[in-house]
């Protein structure tokens, strides 16, 4: 079929992708060609952008993560769309605590009440790949327990196969595909996404990142507890804080300080560890130490 191997089992996803392209990508490309670049808050462009974000949320975790990647690509989408997609980083419906308990026990090979003194059944946060529960180890240390969504790897593998086939087709047979090279963007997305699914690697990277940033007194990296980590479970220190974006500009600047650019480059140049992610890095102002402190993290 036009040199691309389409599969019957992906017909539903082909339709979803076609709808996305027809409703959003073409409109954005046409506005760019005409020199129209609606800013966030502008009527029609903002409404369309919000519809795109809602559409991606309905399509599930793979497409939510794709939207998060696109929120960092001003060369592909207009400003209003970037603003709407950046909000995909925040809230997703949680899955039941009973399912989270089952995943923890399967991954760690031990009953939840043997590994942890308690776990709050209400998630502190829920994202497209995982949700986070507050808890405590048997010794009383407060921890954050990140649990991967059930069946996630299978869903992502199937979605990625369909998106790859569609991207190759679009690159070969459409003007917008030749312009933006969707297969190349998808390769970048795939690498970051599969890294995010490896919680063992994430625990090791947290440890290395903490070591690399140890000399920066105003930065805090939550320490992982490797004995309570697995392929789908990551346990790390609980750190109280607020997103930097929730602070006023003056307080945000004081919290991160002049050292932020230098400290952000430290883990890249002082270690071979990978901390890549398909989502933007987040910074939070914390109150876990006498002085105002901040930490960098990535969500799933």
Secondary structure, DSSP 8 states (H G I E B T S, - for coil): -TT----GGGHHHHHHHHHHIIIIIHHHHHHHHTT----TT-HHHHHHHHHHHHHHHHH-HHHHHHHHHHTT-TTTS-HHHHHHHHGGGS------HHHHHHHHHHHHSS-HHHHEEEE-SS-SEE-SSEEEEEEEETTS-EEEEEEE-TTHHHHHHHHHHHHHHHHHHHHHH-HHHHHH-HHHHHHHHHHHHHHHT-HHHHHHHHHHHHHHTTT-TTB----B-GGG--SSEEEEE---EEEGGGS-HHHHHHHH-TTHHHHHHHHHHS-------SS--EEEEE-SSSS-EEEEE---
